[in-house]
Amino acid sequence: MLTFWGAHQQFCDGVSRRDFLRVGALSAGALGLTLADVLRLQAAPPSQLPLAGRAAKHSRASAKGVIMIYLPGGPSHIDMYDMKPEAPSEYRGEFKAIDTNVPGIQICELFPRQARRMDKLAILRSVVGSDGDHSAYQFMTAYSRSAQRPALGSVVSRATGGSDEDMPPYVSLNRMGEEDPRYLGSAHRPFVPSGPGLENLSLASGVDMKRLGTRRSLLSTFDTLRRDLDTTGALDGMDAFTQRAFDMIASGAVREAFDVSKEDPRTLEAYGKEGQRFLQARRLIEAGVKVVTLTIGGWDTHGDNFKTLRTQLPQVDAGVAALIEDLACRGLSDDVAVVMWGEFGRTPKVNSGAGRDHWPQVMSVLLAGGGLRMGQVIGATDSRAERAVDRPITIEQVHATLYHVLGIDPARTFVNEAGRPVHILDDREPVQELVG
């Protein structure tokens, strides 16, 4: 049995027209759900689990991908990548800055492994425009919640089209309601491996590949009979999930990609216990997934900021450093971009509880890979890390940079619920220092 991070989810046990076509290992005796049921439930509204649509075509030797690491709660920029050693003690805090292997760039002393690999990293110290909302929505979509835009992974799933490949294009290792396809269609939700989603990716007892094919044909016949009755287009989305269910079970590639136990023990050790999801993300990207999102830690440090970070920063350091090195060793650095950020920074001035509060005025973002120009810091804040004083960068521009890596034109439009064409991004200029 594999174990995954994230909240345990309760699935509804509803009766469907395909209830008797059980193809997953966990059928009536265990959960009363087929894999197709699980996938359809994941595609339901945000109150239920999300799921992926069809995988996009990919060449595993040259596939472009993005790993988005989200630090929920708002990580403290001044204690991580924007140290101010000359600031008064109530601002600079308890941590010291250390040199990196790129002259002139310093980061937190609790990031020694990243410091040795700074030539493979880029830091944006002047990212602005956070709406201050305590959710991942803006960073998954580049927009505030009121804009009702789809998540980056959903855009990638839709933009790259469907295929017969057996890997979902978009995987979320942690269930986050903010990862929504909106008007792109429910087939472009992320696949979430929590709950019974992954355990169901095997053939049921007594079902071989021949019988699986027969059941697929039978299912197709029922779909044809029902399609004339469907006026909402819902069947098209449901069929995409069922097709995905058959493909996943038939190949077994998804289960294989998630199983980090197949890695060399030295690789597992390099990532560390808390960094296993970073390794999982690399395995998924290498297997053909285009976008993987994950979270690590809790960063809402209103109190005991430094106590919390003394535990969490080394975990992040191990995971990020191992991931960057792993991608480089596997020849994936030019094709896979890694971005790590939270929803805002934290108050440069330490509060009375040895904590830092919300600070949406500016934050730092870490980037790596994707064929981007590494070994640099872009932008700057003032002497107390309170405001961007050089090269302010918007969240949309960070997304534009990721779309640049993926080869997707952010000027492309999709039709929203009102029937109007909407550009992927309005601010479509990538960070030129990274792509130039």
BELMO-V68064 format. One record per residue. N is the residue number from 0. RES is the residue in three letters. SS is DSSP state (2 for helix, 1 for strand, 0 for the rest). D_CENTER is the distance of its C-alpha to the mean C-alpha in Angstrom with 2 decimals. Layout:
# BELMO-V68064
N;RES;SS;D_CENTER
N;RES;SS;D_CENTER
This chain:
# BELMO-V68064
0;MET;0;23.40
1;LEU;0;19.84
2;THR;0;18.27
3;PHE;0;14.70
4;TRP;0;13.46
5;GLY;0;13.10
6;ALA;0;15.93
7;HIS;0;18.36
8;GLN;0;18.71
9;GLN;0;22.07
10;PHE;0;22.52
11;CYS;0;25.47
12;ASP;0;28.10
13;GLY;0;29.36
14;VAL;0;31.87
15;SER;0;30.86
16;ARG;0;32.81
17;ARG;0;31.12
18;ASP;0;31.56
19;PHE;0;34.10
20;LEU;0;32.10
21;ARG;0;30.39
22;VAL;0;28.56
23;GLY;1;26.25
24;ALA;0;27.62
25;LEU;0;27.16
26;SER;0;29.57
27;ALA;0;32.15
28;GLY;0;33.39
29;ALA;0;30.10
30;LEU;0;28.03
31;GLY;0;29.82
32;LEU;0;26.72
33;THR;0;26.14
34;LEU;2;22.75
35;ALA;2;23.22
36;ASP;2;23.90
37;VAL;2;20.70
38;LEU;2;18.71
39;ARG;2;20.89
40;LEU;2;20.49
41;GLN;2;16.73
42;ALA;0;17.41
43;ALA;0;19.73
44;PRO;0;19.48
45;PRO;0;16.94
46;SER;0;19.40
47;GLN;0;18.58
48;LEU;0;15.68
49;PRO;0;13.28
50;LEU;0;13.16
51;ALA;0;12.67
52;GLY;0;15.53
53;ARG;0;17.23
54;ALA;0;15.78
55;ALA;0;16.60
56;LYS;0;19.23
57;HIS;0;18.37
58;SER;0;20.50
59;ARG;0;19.14
60;ALA;0;21.25
61;SER;0;19.92
62;ALA;0;16.58
63;LYS;0;14.35
64;GLY;1;10.65
65;VAL;1;7.74
66;ILE;1;5.67
67;MET;1;4.14
68;ILE;1;6.04
69;TYR;1;7.27
70;LEU;0;10.95
71;PRO;0;12.28
72;GLY;0;15.87
73;GLY;0;16.35
74;PRO;0;16.90
75;SER;0;20.41
76;HIS;2;20.53
77;ILE;2;24.21
78;ASP;2;23.72
79;MET;0;21.04
80;TYR;0;21.11
81;ASP;0;23.90
82;MET;0;26.74
83;LYS;0;30.11
84;PRO;0;32.72
85;GLU;0;35.60
86;ALA;0;34.70
87;PRO;0;36.71
88;SER;2;35.72
89;GLU;2;34.50
90;TYR;2;31.81
91;ARG;2;31.01
92;GLY;0;30.58
93;GLU;0;31.10
94;PHE;0;29.06
95;LYS;0;30.48
96;ALA;1;29.12
97;ILE;1;29.35
98;ASP;1;29.80
99;THR;0;27.35
100;ASN;0;28.35
101;VAL;0;28.25
102;PRO;0;31.41
103;GLY;0;31.09
104;ILE;0;27.50
105;GLN;1;27.22
106;ILE;1;24.43
107;CYS;1;24.67
108;GLU;0;26.90
109;LEU;0;24.33
110;PHE;0;22.24
111;PRO;2;24.89
112;ARG;2;22.78
113;GLN;2;20.73
114;ALA;2;24.13
115;ARG;0;25.44
116;ARG;0;22.67
117;MET;2;22.61
118;ASP;2;23.79
119;LYS;2;20.40
120;LEU;1;18.54
121;ALA;1;18.83
122;ILE;1;18.92
123;LEU;1;18.98
124;ARG;1;21.33
125;SER;1;22.17
126;VAL;1;19.19
127;VAL;1;20.78
128;GLY;0;20.50
129;SER;0;18.53
130;ASP;0;19.97
131;GLY;0;20.09
132;ASP;0;18.44
133;HIS;0;17.00
134;SER;0;13.82
135;ALA;0;10.28
136;TYR;2;11.71
137;GLN;2;12.92
138;PHE;2;9.93
139;MET;2;7.83
140;THR;2;11.20
141;ALA;0;13.35
142;TYR;0;15.98
143;SER;0;17.62
144;ARG;2;17.65
145;SER;2;21.15
146;ALA;2;20.15
147;GLN;0;18.50
148;ARG;0;16.12
149;PRO;0;13.42
150;ALA;0;9.68
151;LEU;2;8.87
152;GLY;2;7.54
153;SER;2;10.79
154;VAL;2;12.78
155;VAL;2;11.98
156;SER;2;12.95
157;ARG;2;16.05
158;ALA;2;17.02
159;THR;0;17.12
160;GLY;0;19.17
161;GLY;0;19.97
162;SER;0;21.53
163;ASP;0;22.94
164;GLU;0;20.34
165;ASP;0;19.31
166;MET;0;15.55
167;PRO;0;13.16
168;PRO;0;11.41
169;TYR;1;8.12
170;VAL;1;6.98
171;SER;1;5.50
172;LEU;0;7.27
173;ASN;0;8.34
174;ARG;0;10.09
175;MET;0;9.73
176;GLY;0;12.41
177;GLU;0;11.09
178;GLU;0;8.84
179;ASP;0;12.12
180;PRO;0;13.66
181;ARG;2;16.83
182;TYR;2;19.55
183;LEU;2;17.80
184;GLY;0;18.68
185;SER;2;17.47
186;ALA;2;17.10
187;HIS;2;13.82
188;ARG;0;11.98
189;PRO;0;9.13
190;PHE;1;10.88
191;VAL;1;10.76
192;PRO;0;12.86
193;SER;0;14.50
194;GLY;0;18.12
195;PRO;0;20.12
196;GLY;0;17.48
197;LEU;0;17.52
198;GLU;0;21.05
199;ASN;0;22.38
200;LEU;0;21.48
201;SER;0;25.05
202;LEU;1;28.43
203;ALA;0;30.58
204;SER;0;33.85
205;GLY;0;36.43
206;VAL;0;34.10
207;ASP;0;34.19
208;MET;2;32.63
209;LYS;2;35.74
210;ARG;2;35.56
211;LEU;2;31.86
212;GLY;2;32.87
213;THR;2;35.71
214;ARG;2;33.52
215;ARG;2;31.21
216;SER;2;34.36
217;LEU;2;35.70
218;LEU;2;32.56
219;SER;2;32.77
220;THR;2;36.37
221;PHE;2;35.53
222;ASP;2;32.87
223;THR;2;35.59
224;LEU;2;37.99
225;ARG;2;35.68
226;ARG;2;34.28
227;ASP;0;37.45
228;LEU;0;36.96
229;ASP;0;33.45
230;THR;0;33.57
231;THR;0;30.02
232;GLY;0;28.00
233;ALA;2;26.32
234;LEU;2;27.57
235;ASP;2;25.76
236;GLY;2;22.38
237;MET;2;23.64
238;ASP;2;24.95
239;ALA;2;21.66
240;PHE;2;20.27
241;THR;2;23.48
242;GLN;2;23.43
243;ARG;2;19.97
244;ALA;2;21.49
245;PHE;2;24.44
246;ASP;2;22.57
247;MET;2;20.33
248;ILE;2;23.46
249;ALA;2;25.62
250;SER;2;23.61
251;GLY;0;22.13
252;ALA;2;19.54
253;VAL;2;16.57
254;ARG;2;18.38
255;GLU;2;19.30
256;ALA;2;15.85
257;PHE;2;14.76
258;ASP;0;18.06
259;VAL;2;17.81
260;SER;2;21.51
261;LYS;2;22.42
262;GLU;0;21.56
263;ASP;0;24.42
264;PRO;2;25.21
265;ARG;2;25.22
266;THR;2;21.61
267;LEU;2;20.71
268;GLU;2;22.89
269;ALA;2;21.37
270;TYR;2;17.89
271;GLY;0;19.64
272;LYS;2;19.35
273;GLU;2;16.51
274;GLY;2;14.61
275;GLN;2;14.59
276;ARG;2;10.93
277;PHE;2;10.56
278;LEU;2;13.17
279;GLN;2;11.68
280;ALA;2;8.66
281;ARG;2;11.59
282;ARG;2;13.63
283;LEU;2;11.37
284;ILE;2;11.05
285;GLU;2;14.76
286;ALA;2;15.58
287;GLY;0;14.48
288;VAL;0;10.96
289;LYS;0;9.93
290;VAL;1;6.19
291;VAL;1;4.03
292;THR;1;1.27
293;LEU;1;4.79
294;THR;1;7.83
295;ILE;0;11.24
296;GLY;0;14.60
297;GLY;0;16.22
298;TRP;0;17.26
299;ASP;0;19.66
300;THR;0;22.59
301;HIS;0;25.55
302;GLY;0;27.71
303;ASP;0;27.93
304;ASN;2;25.31
305;PHE;2;26.65
306;LYS;2;27.11
307;THR;2;23.49
308;LEU;2;22.25
309;ARG;2;24.74
310;THR;2;22.84
311;GLN;2;19.20
312;LEU;2;19.50
313;PRO;2;20.91
314;GLN;2;18.10
315;VAL;2;15.53
316;ASP;2;18.12
317;ALA;2;18.49
318;GLY;2;14.87
319;VAL;2;14.22
320;ALA;2;17.69
321;ALA;2;17.53
322;LEU;2;14.33
323;ILE;2;15.96
324;GLU;2;19.23
325;ASP;2;18.01
326;LEU;2;16.48
327;ALA;2;19.77
328;CYS;2;21.94
329;ARG;0;20.49
330;GLY;0;21.00
331;LEU;0;17.40
332;SER;0;17.35
333;ASP;0;18.51
334;ASP;0;16.08
335;VAL;1;12.66
336;ALA;1;11.42
337;VAL;1;9.66
338;VAL;1;9.18
339;MET;1;9.67
340;TRP;1;11.02
341;GLY;0;12.10
342;GLU;0;13.96
343;PHE;0;17.25
344;GLY;1;19.58
345;ARG;1;22.44
346;THR;0;26.16
347;PRO;0;27.78
348;LYS;0;30.82
349;VAL;0;30.67
350;ASN;0;31.84
351;SER;0;34.62
352;GLY;0;32.38
353;ALA;0;31.03
354;GLY;0;27.77
355;ARG;0;26.04
356;ASP;0;25.28
357;HIS;1;22.91
358;TRP;1;23.21
359;PRO;0;21.50
360;GLN;0;23.96
361;VAL;0;21.96
362;MET;1;19.10
363;SER;1;17.88
364;VAL;1;14.76
365;LEU;1;14.31
366;LEU;1;13.68
367;ALA;1;14.63
368;GLY;1;15.44
369;GLY;0;15.21
370;GLY;0;18.99
371;LEU;0;18.91
372;ARG;0;21.78
373;MET;0;21.13
374;GLY;0;23.50
375;GLN;1;23.83
376;VAL;1;23.41
377;ILE;1;23.22
378;GLY;0;24.74
379;ALA;1;26.62
380;THR;1;27.43
381;ASP;0;30.92
382;SER;0;32.71
383;ARG;0;31.10
384;ALA;0;27.50
385;GLU;0;28.13
386;ARG;0;27.81
387;ALA;1;26.62
388;VAL;1;29.86
389;ASP;1;28.74
390;ARG;0;26.30
391;PRO;0;24.25
392;ILE;1;20.87
393;THR;1;19.14
394;ILE;2;15.54
395;GLU;2;16.30
396;GLN;2;17.52
397;VAL;2;14.36
398;HIS;2;12.66
399;ALA;2;15.89
400;THR;2;15.53
401;LEU;2;12.20
402;TYR;2;14.04
403;HIS;2;16.95
404;VAL;2;15.27
405;LEU;2;14.28
406;GLY;0;17.85
407;ILE;0;17.30
408;ASP;0;19.90
409;PRO;0;18.63
410;ALA;0;22.20
411;ARG;0;21.74
412;THR;1;22.50
413;PHE;1;21.73
414;VAL;1;24.12
415;ASN;0;23.19
416;GLU;0;24.85
417;ALA;0;27.92
418;GLY;0;28.40
419;ARG;0;27.74
420;PRO;1;25.83
421;VAL;1;22.91
422;HIS;1;21.47
423;ILE;0;17.75
424;LEU;0;18.42
425;ASP;0;21.72
426;ASP;0;21.43
427;ARG;0;20.72
428;GLU;0;21.82
429;PRO;0;19.45
430;VAL;0;20.22
431;GLN;2;23.35
432;GLU;2;23.78
433;LEU;2;20.67
434;VAL;2;21.54
435;GLY;0;25.34
